[in-house]
Amino acid sequence: MEANFYITHLNLQPHPEGGYFKETYRAAESFPADGLPNRFNGDRSFSTAIYYLLQQGDFSAFHRIKSDECWHFYAGETLLIHMIEKTGKYLCVKLGANLDRGETFQFVVPAAAWFASEPSPNAAFALAGCTVAPGFDFNDFEMANKQTLLSDFPQHTHIISRLCR
């Protein structure tokens, strides 16, 4: 299958950080704000899930959210998830089906870590899913400011310069 097949059949829409997505699940119940850590400014769904597709030449720009985000590989080829932890440690995870080549079907990006993703250099596209708990809310989303990220993590200039908008 090609990317356009999935974009059409899954009714994916352009995502603000790059690529295409569709929310597939939002829990009917919510955590009340007073039952959540202080970093949340209101009630949050128990959990949310989306499909997420990136084609070669596109990327999910560096951003962070206030919840853990579990990525799941579905189709296509290897997706690279670039992560910069609070300590400045850089990690590149290969999300995919080639377990014998160091890929994994799932990976959790911890809350507040900066991360970006892109198809591997020879991949036409990658279709993944993302599950967030407590559920995703755009109030918890922060797109990276390139200059701030470069100032905070100058040792990662190449990847930050390439994957910020």
Secondary structure, DSSP 8 states (H G I E B T S, - for coil): --HHHHHHHTT-EE-TTSSEEEEEEE-SSEE-GGGS-TT--S-EES-EEEEEEEETT--EEEEE-SSEEEEEEEEES-EEEEEE-TTS-EEEEEESS-GGGT-BSEEEE-TT-EEEEEE-TT-SEEEEEEEEES---GGG-EE--HHHHHHH-GGGHHHHHHS--
